[in-house]
Amino acid sequence: MAGSLKFTSHQRGIVCCICAEEIPLEVSKANERGEAVHEECYVRSTTSGLRPPENWLSEVARMSFLVKNYADVISDDKAAD
């Protein structure tokens, strides 16, 4: 048949460039470089750096405390002048 793909038993089909597992042609996606990826692998790899750190709330509280203390120091300095 013209235009069909033929694979021998030692050849692999489409392989995800992230996890190196085969991807069925019907569900394959491509990343920004045109490489084959599972949709789940792509989403996981692109969003992994977007999560806030586990201790983000304590960091916010610490920064709020520092800002408040800095504001108090500035207002005390202005009152002393």
CORQUI-V175922 format. One line per field, one symbol per residue. phi: phi as a letter, one per 40 degrees, with the letter a starting at -180 (. if undefined). burial: I if it has 9 or more other ideal C-beta (glycine too) atoms within 8 Angstrom, else O. A space follows every 50 residues. Layout:
phi = ???
burial = ???
This chain:
phi = .cgccbbcccccccbcccbgccbcdcbcbbcccgccacdcccccccbccc cccdccccccccccccccccccccccccccc
burial = OOOOOOOOOOOOIIIIOIOOOOIOOOOIIOIOOOOIIIOOIIOOOOOOOO OOOOOOOOIOOOOOOOOOOOOOOOOOOOOOO
